[in-house]
Each structure stands twice: as structure tokens, then as C-alpha cells.
């Protein structure tokens, strides 16, 4: 169901904070291109994340690491052109902010200027504190990301649930409070125990968005290709499929091939 244009109100970081304050859940999906972004923005999504997951679902890479800053700017620019309502957040890709706070600021500025993004997102806690603060000092909104951080996959060696042990859970909560104190406007928690996610969301004043983090956070995010059933190979417990577009598209393409081979397409009505 799409939302009538008269009902659309531009989403800002301030509005997201108000949504948390009044207990309204925040909806967030990924998008990487103009056409899909236009559809989900028209449907009324609150936040569109131009995620570095584009490395996986758009480019076919095994991890998020190979995608470049230039490629993220390309995807971000494509999405921004389609959006009239949602807040567009673009991921800072691996290697674009870990070297120094100066490098992080330059990368964030490029995303804001060249892609037209409304905010950036980066992974990590105390390790990236200087970068977060430097970006925020420039007036660029920052969304944090803790828990399973895919850019660190080779450090962890697995995509399993994070922060199950007390020491890691304690550090995650401390990092969450640190990111809020630095000035992040929101935080993503990925693949952590629901009990811990509830604790974090309750301890923070800023919105907390979960992916595989249970229901007691302020909003949810999924990769669009996963929730629409385009990507059928990815089947984590936290994923709910809202459509089976893999089957729909396969059937449509098969019918098109059949019609072309049978000379049924184009018909007289489809000629000039």
C-alpha cells in the first residue's frame, strides 16, 4: 500500500527522535538504485539505508569489504534522486574511515556532497570515536553500528550472534553510550541477544534500530533483496520474507522467453 503524497512529511533526525519519544516504531530498508528506492519511499519507509551490503547483493562479492567509496557514492546518488520523504543514510565503506579521523571526514564529506545523502553510518565503538567526533564537528549526522559488524568479518571469523558473553556485552553497552555521548543520532544493533538489545535501547535516548536484535528496540531494518525474496540463499532466523519475487521474476522471464520463441511477442497491438 502506497502513501498518499499529501500525507508525506520529510523525515529528519529530529523526527526520528520524536518517534522514539512517543513510542512509534521506525521502519528502515536498504536500497541501492533509483527504481527500488522510489517504490519503497512511496510506500512510506522512514529510513533508506544505502548499505555496503550492495557489495553482496548488487556486485556478488562474498563480503562487504571490496566495495569502494566511489561505488557507495554512485549507489547513494541513485537513491537520493528517487526520494521525497525518507531519510537517506549511506554507509562509509571499509577503508574509508579507519585510517584516521581526517580520512573519515573527507569520506563523509564526499558522500554528503556527491551523493546528496542526509547522513552517514559507520561501524564500531571506541575504536572509531575520533572519526565520529570529527565528522559530527563538520555538521554531518552519524548513525552508529554495533554488534555484528560485517566489515570486521575476518577479525571475528564468523557471522554468528555477537555479545553473548558478559565481557563483550558490557563493552557493547559502553560503546553504545559512548556513541550517543559523541552525538550520533541513532544506532544500529546487528545480530545480538534480544535481552541485551532491549537493555541498550532502554539505556539510550537516541533511536536504536535492530536487525536480528529482537522486538524491544525502536525500529527494524532489513536488506530489501532478502525481505522481498529475491535473494533465496540467505536464510537467517531474523529474516521474514514478505514476498517471493524470485519465483515471480523467474516465471515472468520464462513466459517472455516462451512468447519470443513462439513469435507471440510482439503482437499487432504492440507494433507501430
LOBA-67675 format. One line per field, with one value per residue: residue number from 1; x, y, z of N, C-alpha, C, O in turn. Coordinates in steps of 0.2 Angstrom, whole numbers. Layout:
BEGIN
num	NUM:... .
n_u	X:... .
n_v	Y:... .
n_w	Z:... .
ca_u	X:... .
ca_v	Y:... .
ca_w	Z:... .
c_u	X:... .
c_v	Y:... .
c_w	Z:... .
o_u	X:... .
o_v	Y:... .
o_w	Z:... .
***
This chain:
BEGIN
num	1:2:3:4:5:6:7:8:9:10:11:12:13:14:15:16:17:18:19:20:21:22:23:24:25:26:27:28:29:30:31:32:33:34:35:36:37:38:39:40:41:42:43:44:45:46:47:48:49:50:51:52:53:54:55:56:57:58:59:60:61:62:63:64:65:66:67:68:69:70:71:72:73:74:75:76:77:78:79:80:81:82:83:84:85:86:87:88:89:90:91:92:93:94:95:96:97:98:99:100:101:102:103:104:105:106:107:108:109:110:111:112:113:114:115:116:117:118:119:120:121:122:123:124:125:126:127:128:129:130:131:132:133:134:135:136:137:138:139:140:141:142:143:144:145:146:147:148:149:150:151:152:153:154:155:156:157:158:159:160:161:162:163:164:165:166:167:168:169:170:171:172:173:174:175:176:177:178:179:180:181:182:183:184:185:186:187:188:189:190:191:192:193:194:195:196:197:198:199:200:201:202:203:204:205:206:207:208:209:210:211:212:213:214:215:216:217:218:219:220:221:222:223:224:225:226:227:228:229:230:231:232:233:234:235:236:237:238:239:240:241:242:243:244:245:246:247:248:249:250:251:252:253:254:255:256:257:258:259:260:261:262:263:264:265:266:267:268:269:270:271:272 .
n_u	4:3:8:-2:3:0:0:13:28:43:56:67:82:78:64:64:69:59:49:54:53:39:36:34:37:51:54:65:74:85:92:98:97:89:75:70:72:63:51:50:51:39:30:31:42:53:67:80:93:108:117:133:131:127:139:137:124:122:134:139:149:158:160:157:168:175:168:169:172:169:160:150:146:140:129:122:119:110:100:96:91:78:70:58:53:59:73:89:102:120:132:148:161:172:189:188:187:194:208:211:205:204:204:192:183:185:180:166:162:163:153:141:142:143:134:123:118:109:114:128:133:143:154:158:164:172:184:182:179:186:185:171:168:175:168:155:158:159:146:139:127:128:126:127:134:134:138:136:147:149:160:171:173:183:191:182:179:167:149:141:130:133:141:136:143:148:158:159:146:146:155:149:137:144:150:139:133:144:144:132:135:144:137:130:115:107:107:112:109:116:112:112:109:92:88:99:99:87:90:100:93:84:93:98:95:94:87:86:90:86:93:90:90:79:63:62:67:69:66:66:77:80:88:83:82:83:71:61:62:71:84:87:96:100:96:94:88:82:76:62:52:43:38:39:49:58:53:42:48:56:46:40:50:53:40:41:52:46:36:43:50:40:35:25:26:32:14:1:-5:5:14:21 .
n_v	-6:11:27:42:57:69:65:64:67:75:65:68:69:74:71:57:56:61:51:40:45:45:32:27:15:13:12:4:1:-6:1:2:8:19:15:5:12:23:16:10:22:29:20:23:22:25:27:25:15:15:3:-5:-17:-18:-23:-36:-40:-33:-33:-46:-50:-59:-53:-38:-30:-27:-16:1:18:27:19:18:31:32:23:29:42:38:33:44:53:48:49:57:58:49:48:47:37:34:21:22:14:0:4:18:26:21:23:36:51:62:56:50:61:67:57:56:69:69:59:66:78:73:62:67:63:61:58:48:32:22:8:2:6:13:12:20:32:45:47:48:59:69:69:73:86:93:95:84:72:57:39:26:9:-7:-23:-37:-33:-32:-27:-31:-45:-54:-53:-57:-70:-76:-76:-77:-74:-60:-53:-62:-67:-60:-50:-45:-41:-31:-22:-18:-11:0:5:9:19:28:32:38:49:55:61:54:51:40:22:7:-10:-26:-42:-47:-54:-53:-49:-41:-31:-25:-19:-10:-1:4:11:21:37:41:34:17:5:-11:-27:-43:-42:-43:-38:-27:-14:2:2:-7:-15:-21:-30:-26:-35:-47:-47:-46:-58:-60:-63:-79:-87:-83:-86:-82:-83:-71:-66:-61:-66:-56:-57:-67:-64:-69:-81:-75:-66:-76:-83:-74:-70:-82:-84:-73:-77:-89:-83:-75:-85:-92:-83:-75:-63:-47:-43:-38:-27:-22:-16:-3 .
n_w	0:-5:1:2:-7:0:13:15:25:26:33:46:56:68:68:69:82:89:86:93:106:108:106:94:81:71:53:42:27:16:0:-16:-29:-41:-45:-36:-24:-26:-26:-12:-5:-9:-3:10:19:33:34:22:20:11:10:13:10:-3:-9:-8:-13:-24:-31:-30:-22:-9:4:12:11:-2:-8:-14:-10:-20:-27:-17:-17:-30:-29:-18:-24:-34:-26:-19:-28:-31:-19:-9:4:14:26:20:22:21:20:26:18:20:24:22:32:43:44:48:58:50:37:38:39:26:18:22:19:5:2:7:-1:-15:-16:-11:1:17:29:37:40:51:56:73:89:103:96:84:89:87:74:72:80:73:61:65:70:59:55:50:51:60:60:71:72:80:87:77:65:49:42:49:48:45:56:67:61:59:56:67:81:91:106:116:127:143:144:131:130:139:135:123:127:134:123:115:123:123:109:108:117:110:100:90:80:80:81:75:79:77:75:89:106:111:123:128:118:121:133:129:121:130:138:131:124:111:95:93:81:75:69:68:82:90:97:105:102:95:81:65:53:37:24:8:-4:3:11:1:-5:-16:-15:-12:-5:7:23:37:55:59:48:39:26:15:2:-13:-24:-32:-37:-44:-53:-60:-66:-74:-83:-89:-96:-105:-113:-119:-126:-135:-142:-148:-156:-152:-146:-152:-152:-164:-159:-152:-160:-170 .
ca_u	0:7:6:-4:8:-2:2:20:31:50:59:73:84:73:58:66:70:52:46:56:50:32:35:32:42:54:55:71:76:91:90:104:96:83:69:68:71:56:45:49:50:32:27:31:48:56:74:83:100:112:121:138:128:127:144:135:118:122:140:140:155:157:159:156:175:178:165:173:169:166:154:145:143:136:123:119:116:105:94:94:87:71:67:55:51:64:80:94:109:124:137:155:164:178:194:186:187:198:215:212:199:204:201:185:179:185:175:159:160:161:146:136:142:142:128:117:115:107:118:132:134:150:154:162:163:178:189:181:177:189:182:164:168:177:163:150:160:158:139:136:124:131:122:132:133:137:136:139:150:152:167:176:171:189:193:178:179:161:144:137:127:138:139:133:147:147:163:158:140:147:158:144:133:148:151:133:133:149:142:127:138:148:132:126:108:104:112:110:112:115:113:114:103:86:88:104:96:82:94:103:88:82:98:99:89:93:84:90:87:89:92:92:91:73:57:62:71:65:64:69:80:81:90:77:83:81:64:57:63:75:90:85:102:102:90:95:82:79:73:55:51:37:36:44:50:62:48:38:53:58:40:39:56:51:35:44:56:42:32:48:52:34:33:19:28:26:8:-1:-6:12:18:20 .
ca_v	0:17:33:47:62:74:63:63:73:73:63:71:66:76:67:50:56:61:44:36:48:44:25:25:11:16:7:5:-4:-4:2:4:10:23:12:2:17:26:12:10:29:30:16:27:19:30:27:21:14:13:-1:-8:-24:-18:-27:-43:-41:-30:-34:-53:-51:-63:-49:-30:-26:-24:-10:7:24:29:15:19:37:30:20:34:47:35:33:51:56:45:50:63:58:45:50:43:36:30:18:23:8:-2:8:25:30:18:26:42:55:66:52:49:67:68:52:58:75:66:56:71:82:70:58:71:59:65:56:43:26:18:3:2:10:17:12:25:38:51:48:50:66:74:70:77:93:96:95:78:67:50:33:21:2:-11:-30:-40:-28:-36:-25:-34:-52:-58:-52:-62:-76:-80:-71:-79:-69:-56:-51:-67:-67:-54:-45:-42:-37:-25:-17:-16:-6:5:8:12:25:32:34:43:55:59:65:50:52:34:17:0:-16:-31:-49:-48:-56:-48:-46:-35:-25:-21:-15:-4:3:7:15:27:42:41:28:11:1:-18:-32:-48:-39:-44:-33:-22:-9:7:1:-13:-14:-27:-29:-27:-41:-53:-47:-47:-65:-60:-67:-85:-91:-80:-88:-82:-84:-65:-63:-63:-64:-53:-59:-72:-61:-74:-85:-71:-64:-81:-85:-68:-71:-88:-83:-69:-81:-93:-79:-73:-91:-94:-77:-72:-56:-43:-44:-32:-21:-19:-13:4 .
ca_w	0:-5:5:-2:-6:4:19:16:28:26:39:48:63:74:68:72:89:92:85:99:112:108:106:87:79:65:48:38:22:11:-7:-20:-35:-41:-46:-30:-19:-27:-23:-5:-2:-10:1:17:23:36:33:17:21:6:14:10:8:-10:-11:-9:-16:-31:-35:-29:-18:-3:10:11:11:-8:-11:-13:-8:-26:-28:-12:-19:-35:-26:-14:-28:-37:-22:-17:-34:-31:-13:-7:11:18:27:16:26:16:24:25:17:23:22:20:39:49:44:53:58:44:31:39:37:19:15:24:15:-2:2:8:-7:-21:-16:-8:7:23:35:35:45:51:61:78:95:105:91:79:92:85:67:74:83:68:56:68:71:52:54:46:55:60:63:73:71:84:87:71:61:44:39:53:47:46:63:70:58:59:56:72:86:95:113:121:133:148:143:125:131:143:130:118:131:135:116:113:127:120:103:110:120:105:96:85:80:80:82:73:83:72:77:96:110:111:130:128:113:125:138:126:119:136:141:127:122:104:92:92:76:76:63:72:89:94:96:110:100:92:74:62:47:33:17:4:-8:7:13:-5:-8:-22:-13:-9:-2:14:27:45:59:60:41:37:19:14:-5:-16:-30:-36:-41:-48:-59:-64:-70:-79:-88:-93:-100:-110:-117:-122:-131:-140:-146:-151:-161:-149:-144:-150:-156:-169:-154:-149:-165:-173 .
c_u	4:4:4:1:6:-1:9:23:39:53:66:75:80:67:59:66:63:48:48:53:43:30:33:38:45:56:61:72:82:88:97:103:89:76:66:67:65:50:44:48:42:28:27:37:51:63:76:90:103:118:127:137:127:133:142:129:118:128:142:147:153:156:158:162:176:175:169:169:166:160:148:141:138:129:119:116:110:99:91:89:79:67:64:53:57:70:85:101:113:130:144:158:170:184:194:186:191:205:216:206:198:202:194:180:179:180:168:157:159:154:140:136:140:136:122:114:113:111:123:132:141:149:159:160:169:183:188:179:180:186:175:164:170:172:157:152:159:150:135:133:127:127:128:130:137:134:139:141:153:159:173:176:177:192:189:178:173:155:139:135:133:136:135:137:147:152:161:151:141:150:153:140:137:149:145:132:138:147:136:130:142:143:129:119:104:109:108:113:111:117:116:108:98:86:93:102:91:85:97:98:85:86:100:93:88:90:89:87:90:88:95:93:84:68:58:67:67:63:68:72:81:84:84:77:81:74:59:58:67:81:87:90:103:96:92:88:79:75:66:54:44:34:41:45:54:58:44:42:55:52:39:44:55:46:37:48:51:38:37:49:46:31:26:20:33:20:6:-2:0:17:17:19 .
c_v	6:22:38:53:67:72:62:69:71:71:66:67:68:73:60:50:57:55:40:38:46:36:23:21:14:11:9:-1:-2:-3:4:7:15:20:9:7:21:22:12:17:30:26:19:24:26:32:23:21:11:10:-3:-15:-24:-22:-34:-44:-38:-32:-42:-54:-55:-59:-42:-27:-24:-18:-4:13:27:25:16:26:36:28:25:39:44:35:39:54:53:47:57:64:55:49:45:43:31:27:21:16:6:2:15:29:27:20:31:46:59:63:51:55:68:63:54:64:73:63:61:76:79:65:62:67:64:64:50:38:23:13:4:6:14:17:18:31:45:53:51:57:71:75:74:84:97:97:90:73:60:45:28:14:-3:-18:-33:-34:-31:-34:-28:-42:-56:-58:-57:-69:-80:-74:-73:-73:-66:-55:-56:-68:-60:-49:-41:-38:-30:-19:-14:-10:0:9:12:19:30:36:40:50:59:63:61:51:46:28:10:-5:-22:-38:-50:-51:-51:-45:-40:-29:-21:-17:-9:1:7:12:21:31:42:34:23:6:-6:-22:-38:-47:-39:-38:-27:-16:-4:7:-5:-11:-21:-25:-31:-33:-47:-53:-48:-54:-65:-64:-73:-89:-89:-82:-88:-82:-77:-63:-66:-61:-62:-54:-64:-69:-65:-78:-81:-69:-70:-83:-80:-69:-77:-87:-78:-73:-86:-89:-77:-79:-93:-88:-74:-65:-53:-44:-38:-26:-18:-17:-6:4 .
c_w	0:-1:0:-1:-1:12:21:20:28:33:40:54:69:74:71:79:92:91:91:105:113:107:99:84:72:60:44:34:19:4:-10:-27:-35:-41:-39:-24:-20:-25:-16:-2:-3:-5:9:21:26:35:27:19:14:9:10:8:0:-13:-12:-14:-23:-35:-34:-26:-11:3:7:10:4:-11:-9:-12:-15:-28:-24:-14:-25:-33:-23:-19:-32:-33:-20:-22:-34:-25:-12:0:15:20:24:20:22:21:21:24:20:20:21:27:44:49:49:53:52:37:32:37:30:16:16:20:8:-2:3:1:-14:-22:-14:-2:13:29:33:41:45:57:67:84:97:100:85:82:89:78:68:76:77:63:59:69:64:51:51:51:55:64:65:72:75:84:82:67:55:41:43:53:48:53:68:68:57:59:62:77:90:102:117:127:137:146:137:126:134:139:125:121:132:128:114:117:125:114:104:113:115:100:90:86:81:80:79:77:79:76:84:100:111:118:131:123:117:130:135:124:125:140:137:125:115:101:91:87:76:69:67:79:93:93:100:109:97:85:72:55:44:27:12:-1:-4:9:7:-8:-14:-21:-9:-5:5:18:35:48:59:53:40:30:18:6:-7:-23:-35:-40:-46:-54:-63:-69:-76:-85:-92:-98:-106:-115:-122:-128:-137:-145:-150:-156:-158:-147:-149:-155:-160:-164:-151:-154:-167:-181 .
o_u	9:-2:8:3:11:0:11:22:40:52:70:72:79:65:54:64:61:44:44:51:40:25:31:44:41:59:61:72:83:83:101:108:86:72:60:62:61:46:39:45:39:22:23:36:51:65:74:94:101:123:127:141:126:133:144:130:114:128:147:149:148:152:157:162:179:178:172:163:160:155:142:135:133:124:113:110:105:93:85:84:75:61:67:52:58:73:84:104:111:133:145:158:174:185:198:186:192:208:221:201:193:198:190:175:174:176:164:152:154:151:135:130:136:133:117:108:115:111:122:129:144:145:164:156:170:187:193:176:176:184:172:160:167:171:154:147:158:148:130:137:128:124:132:124:143:129:146:137:159:162:178:178:177:196:192:178:172:156:133:137:137:130:131:134:146:150:162:150:138:149:154:138:135:149:145:130:137:148:136:128:142:145:125:116:98:115:103:119:105:122:121:103:100:85:92:103:91:83:97:99:83:84:102:88:83:90:94:81:96:84:101:97:84:70:54:70:60:59:72:69:83:83:81:72:79:71:53:54:66:83:85:88:105:90:91:83:72:71:65:55:39:29:46:43:54:60:43:40:55:54:38:42:56:46:35:47:53:37:34:49:47:26:23:15:38:20:10:0:0:23:11:18 .
o_v	7:22:40:54:70:76:61:75:65:74:66:63:64:71:57:46:54:53:36:34:45:34:17:24:17:6:15:-6:4:-6:7:9:15:22:10:7:23:25:13:17:33:28:16:25:31:38:17:26:6:13:-4:-18:-29:-25:-37:-48:-40:-32:-44:-60:-55:-61:-40:-21:-18:-14:-3:13:29:28:16:27:40:30:26:41:48:36:40:58:57:46:62:69:58:53:39:48:26:31:21:12:11:2:18:35:30:20:32:45:61:65:51:54:70:65:54:65:76:65:61:78:81:65:60:69:70:67:47:40:22:14:7:11:19:22:20:36:49:58:55:61:77:80:79:89:103:99:90:71:58:46:27:13:-3:-19:-33:-31:-33:-38:-29:-46:-61:-62:-61:-74:-85:-69:-72:-68:-70:-55:-54:-69:-55:-43:-35:-33:-25:-13:-8:-5:6:15:17:24:36:42:45:55:65:68:64:51:46:30:9:-5:-24:-39:-53:-51:-45:-39:-35:-24:-15:-11:-4:7:13:17:26:29:44:29:24:4:-7:-21:-39:-50:-36:-33:-22:-13:-5:10:-8:-7:-25:-20:-36:-36:-52:-58:-50:-56:-70:-69:-73:-94:-93:-79:-93:-80:-77:-58:-72:-55:-65:-52:-65:-72:-64:-79:-83:-69:-69:-85:-82:-68:-77:-90:-79:-72:-86:-91:-77:-78:-95:-89:-71:-61:-56:-47:-33:-20:-13:-17:-4:9 .
o_w	4:0:-4:4:2:16:26:18:31:38:35:57:73:80:74:83:98:96:94:109:119:107:98:84:68:61:42:36:18:2:-7:-30:-31:-37:-38:-20:-15:-22:-13:3:2:-4:13:27:23:33:27:19:11:10:4:5:-2:-18:-17:-18:-28:-41:-38:-26:-9:8:2:8:4:-15:-4:-12:-14:-30:-26:-14:-25:-35:-23:-17:-33:-35:-20:-20:-36:-24:-13:3:20:16:25:21:19:25:15:28:22:14:19:26:49:55:52:48:50:34:27:34:27:11:12:18:5:-7:-1:-1:-17:-27:-16:-1:13:34:27:47:40:61:65:83:93:100:83:79:88:76:64:73:77:60:55:68:64:45:48:56:49:69:61:69:75:81:81:64:55:38:41:58:51:54:72:72:55:61:62:76:93:103:121:132:134:146:137:123:133:139:123:118:131:128:111:114:124:113:100:111:115:98:86:91:83:79:81:78:77:79:85:98:113:119:134:126:117:131:138:125:124:143:140:125:113:105:89:88:76:65:68:82:98:89:99:113:97:82:75:52:47:24:13:-1:-7:8:8:-13:-18:-25:-3:-1:9:17:38:45:59:54:41:28:19:5:-4:-28:-41:-46:-52:-60:-69:-75:-82:-91:-99:-104:-112:-121:-128:-133:-142:-151:-156:-159:-163:-145:-151:-160:-160:-167:-149:-152:-165:-184 .
***
